[in-house]
């Protein structure tokens, strides 16, 4: 009997060794792939940062590759002297904070309302919201509509159109439906109305999904420049930081094209140098706030997006 079991043990042991070796190779390749992927994602930010703190002459000549050279932080200080950059930063921060807060509150309340079967025309209004995700009138009708509503060259043009987000409402609605109905029923028995239930029961329990849509909204507001480019053309004081960066990129490209024609002056060289360092520094400044805020909300992000997408 021992002679019969020994071959089986040897075969099991060999199979186990093959499995362990296969898992080891898979883990090594897996870690290697994701390490390279992480480096590929991180390197653009690193390259941008080292160019903002390196010597401007070396940056303009393309001498800065992997490590900063001639380290200084004068570019960030010099941004304070760039015309209208401070107001653009304030506009971007204001629209991000105000727009995100109003969008989160509206998405939460509307998402709660469409879960109530007693709501008048609930299916119609919910489907009406969903339809807007698939049909778009186009850029020109949108601009004409915004113009007729008086939202051109107006700060509220950043805020009002973004308050209602069908996708975020869907996420919030699905998340609220996963909350036990007994909690609402207990509050209703105690005499709480719809608004009280939403404020005291539903809203506090929706922190994961609200943090998720807050990230979506904040990143969208902060990175948006199309609405500033189209709607605020007559009021430079309302240009966003991203719009300013776009102007710097365009200006440096125009100067470079003019220099390639051979008509070069010292003023143009200086301007191009300033434009290049400014656009690197402004691009870095536009990234820093989101990079700072995201880690504080990331713990809610995965839970919120998973629970908010379980049911349709």
C-alpha positions in Angstrom: 0.0 0.0 0.0 2.9 2.3 0.7 4.4 1.5 -2.7 1.1 2.6 -4.4 0.8 5.9 -2.5 4.4 7.0 -3.1 4.0 7.7 -6.8 0.8 9.6 -6.1 2.6 11.7 -3.5 5.4 12.3 -5.9 3.0 13.4 -8.7 1.1 15.7 -6.4 4.4 17.2 -5.1 5.6 17.8 -8.7 2.2 19.3 -9.6 2.4 21.5 -6.6 5.9 22.7 -7.5 4.7 23.5 -11.0 1.7 25.5 -9.6 4.0 27.4 -7.2 6.5 28.2 -10.0 3.6 29.3 -12.3 2.2 31.5 -9.7 5.6 33.0 -9.0 6.2 33.8 -12.7 2.7 35.3 -13.0 3.2 37.5 -9.9 6.6 38.7 -11.2 5.2 39.5 -14.6 2.1 41.1 -13.0 4.1 43.3 -10.7 6.5 44.2 -13.5 3.6 45.2 -15.8 1.9 47.4 -13.3 5.2 48.9 -12.1 5.9 50.0 -15.7 2.3 51.2 -16.1 2.6 53.2 -12.9 5.8 54.8 -14.1 4.3 55.6 -17.5 1.4 57.4 -15.7 3.6 59.2 -13.2 6.4 60.3 -15.5 4.5 63.1 -17.4 3.8 64.7 -14.0 7.4 64.3 -12.9 8.8 65.6 -16.2 6.5 68.6 -16.0 7.5 69.3 -12.4 11.3 69.1 -13.0 10.9 71.5 -15.9 9.2 74.1 -13.7 12.0 74.0 -11.1 15.0 73.8 -13.5 17.0 76.6 -15.1 14.9 78.3 -17.7 17.7 78.4 -20.3 18.2 74.6 -19.9 14.5 74.0 -20.2 14.2 76.0 -23.4 17.1 74.1 -24.9 15.6 70.8 -24.0 18.5 69.8 -21.8 16.3 68.7 -18.8 15.5 65.0 -19.3 15.3 62.9 -16.1 16.6 65.1 -13.3 16.2 68.8 -12.5 19.1 71.1 -13.2 19.7 74.5 -11.7 16.9 74.1 -9.2 14.9 77.2 -8.3 11.3 78.0 -7.6 11.3 81.4 -9.2 8.8 80.3 -11.9 6.1 79.8 -9.3 6.8 83.2 -7.7 6.9 84.9 -11.1 3.3 83.6 -11.7 2.2 86.3 -9.3 3.3 88.9 -11.8 1.4 87.3 -14.8 -1.5 89.5 -15.8 -4.9 88.2 -14.8 -3.6 84.8 -13.7 -4.7 85.4 -10.1 -8.3 86.2 -11.2 -8.3 83.1 -13.5 -7.2 81.0 -10.5 -10.0 82.5 -8.4 -12.6 81.9 -11.1 -11.5 78.2 -11.4 -11.6 77.7 -7.7 -15.0 79.4 -7.3 -16.7 77.5 -10.1 -15.2 74.2 -8.9 -16.4 74.7 -5.3 -19.8 76.2 -6.0 -20.6 74.1 -9.0 -19.6 70.8 -7.3 -21.6 71.6 -4.1 -24.7 72.5 -6.0 -24.3 69.5 -8.3 -23.9 67.1 -5.4 -26.9 68.5 -3.6 -29.1 68.5 -6.7 -28.1 65.0 -7.7 -28.7 63.7 -4.2 -32.1 65.2 -3.8 -33.4 64.4 -7.3 -31.9 60.9 -7.0 -33.9 60.5 -3.7 -37.1 61.8 -5.3 -37.1 59.4 -8.2 -37.0 56.5 -5.8 -40.4 57.5 -4.4 -43.2 55.6 -6.2 -45.7 58.2 -5.0 -43.9 61.0 -6.8 -46.2 62.4 -9.6 -45.0 61.4 -13.0 -41.9 59.7 -11.6 -41.3 57.4 -14.5 -41.8 60.2 -17.0 -39.4 62.6 -15.3 -36.8 59.9 -14.8 -36.9 58.8 -18.4 -36.8 62.5 -19.5 -33.6 62.9 -17.6 -32.1 59.7 -19.1 -32.9 60.8 -22.6 -30.8 63.9 -22.3 -27.7 61.6 -22.0 -28.2 60.3 -25.5 -29.5 63.3 -27.4 -27.6 66.6 -27.8 -28.7 69.6 -30.0 -25.1 70.5 -30.8 -22.7 73.3 -30.1 -24.4 76.1 -32.0 -28.0 75.6 -30.5 -26.4 75.2 -27.1 -24.6 78.6 -27.5 -27.8 80.3 -28.8 -29.7 78.9 -25.9 -27.1 80.1 -23.4 -27.1 83.5 -25.1 -30.9 83.8 -24.9 -30.8 82.9 -21.2 -28.2 85.6 -20.5 -25.5 83.2 -19.5 -22.8 84.4 -21.8 -20.1 86.6 -20.2 -21.8 85.6 -16.9 -20.2 83.6 -14.1 -23.5 81.6 -13.7 -22.9 80.2 -17.2 -20.4 77.9 -15.4 -22.7 76.9 -12.7 -26.3 76.5 -13.9 -25.8 74.1 -16.8 -23.8 71.7 -14.6 -26.2 71.4 -11.7 -28.2 68.6 -13.2 -26.2 65.5 -14.2 -28.3 62.5 -15.4 -25.4 60.1 -14.9 -24.8 61.2 -11.3 -28.5 61.0 -10.6 -28.6 57.4 -11.8 -25.7 56.5 -9.5 -27.3 58.2 -6.5 -30.7 56.6 -7.2 -29.2 53.2 -7.4 -27.3 53.7 -4.2 -30.3 54.9 -2.3 -32.3 51.9 -3.5 -29.7 49.7 -1.7 -30.4 51.4 1.6 -32.9 49.4 3.8 -36.4 50.8 3.5 -36.9 50.2 7.2 -34.8 53.2 8.0 -37.1 55.5 6.1 -40.2 53.8 7.5 -38.9 54.2 11.1 -38.3 57.9 10.5 -41.8 58.3 8.9 -43.4 56.7 11.9 -41.7 59.3 14.1 -43.4 62.0 12.0 -40.5 62.9 9.6 -41.5 64.2 6.2 -39.7 63.6 2.9 -37.2 66.4 3.3 -36.5 65.5 7.0 -35.9 61.9 6.0 -33.6 63.0 3.2 -31.6 65.4 5.4 -31.3 63.2 8.5 -31.3 59.6 7.1 -30.6 59.4 3.4 -28.0 62.1 2.9 -25.6 61.0 5.7 -25.8 57.4 4.5 -24.9 58.5 0.9 -21.4 59.8 1.7 -19.6 57.2 -0.5 -21.6 57.8 -3.7 -21.7 61.6 -3.0 -17.9 61.6 -2.7 -17.7 59.7 -5.9 -19.8 62.2 -7.9 -18.1 65.1 -6.1 -14.8 63.9 -7.6 -16.4 63.6 -11.1 -17.8 67.1 -10.7 -14.7 68.8 -9.3 -12.4 67.3 -11.9 -14.9 68.3 -14.7 -15.2 71.9 -13.4 -11.5 72.3 -12.8 -10.4 70.9 -16.2 -13.1 72.5 -18.3 -12.1 75.4 -20.6 -14.4 74.9 -23.6 -17.3 76.8 -21.9 -14.9 79.6 -20.9 -13.5 79.7 -24.5 -17.0 80.0 -26.1 -19.2 81.7 -23.5 -16.7 84.2 -21.9 -15.0 85.6 -24.9 -16.2 89.1 -24.1 -15.2 89.1 -20.5 -11.5 88.2 -19.9 -12.0 88.6 -16.1 -14.0 85.4 -16.2 -11.4 83.3 -18.0 -10.6 80.0 -16.2 -7.1 78.9 -15.4 -7.4 76.2 -18.1 -8.4 78.9 -20.6 -5.3 80.9 -19.6 -3.1 77.9 -20.2 -4.7 77.4 -23.6 -3.9 81.0 -24.4 -0.3 80.6 -23.4 0.0 77.4 -25.4 -1.5 79.1 -28.5 0.7 82.2 -28.1 3.9 80.2 -27.8 3.0 78.1 -30.9 2.3 81.3 -32.9 5.6 82.8 -31.9 7.5 79.6 -32.7 5.9 79.5 -36.2 6.8 83.1 -36.8 10.4 82.4 -35.7 10.7 79.5 -38.1 10.1 81.9 -41.0 13.4 83.6 -40.1 12.0 86.9 -38.8 13.5 86.6 -35.3 14.2 89.3 -32.8 15.5 89.3 -29.2 12.0 90.2 -27.9 10.5 87.2 -29.6 13.2 84.9 -28.2 12.5 86.2 -24.7 8.8 86.0 -25.2 9.0 82.4 -26.3 11.2 81.5 -23.4 8.7 83.1 -21.0 5.8 81.4 -22.7 7.4 78.0 -22.4 8.3 78.3 -18.7 5.0 79.9 -17.9 2.9 77.2 -19.7 4.9 74.4 -17.9 4.4 76.2 -14.5 0.7 77.0 -15.1 0.1 73.4 -16.2 1.6 72.2 -13.0 -0.4 74.6 -10.9 -3.6 73.4 -12.6 -2.8 69.8 -11.6 -1.8 70.4 -7.9 -5.3 71.1 -6.4 -6.8 67.9 -7.9 -3.8 65.8 -6.8 -4.2 67.2 -3.3 -8.0 66.7 -3.0 -8.2 63.2 -4.6 -6.4 61.2 -1.9 -8.9 62.5 0.8 -11.9 61.3 -1.3 -10.4 58.1 -2.8 -11.4 56.0 0.2 -15.1 56.6 -0.7 -14.6 56.4 -4.5 -14.3 52.7 -5.0 -17.1 51.8 -2.6 -19.4 54.5 -4.1 -18.8 53.6 -7.7 -19.3 49.9 -7.1 -22.5 50.2 -5.0 -23.8 52.9 -7.3 -23.6 50.7 -10.3 -24.9 47.4 -9.0 -28.5 47.9 -10.2 -29.8 49.9 -13.0 
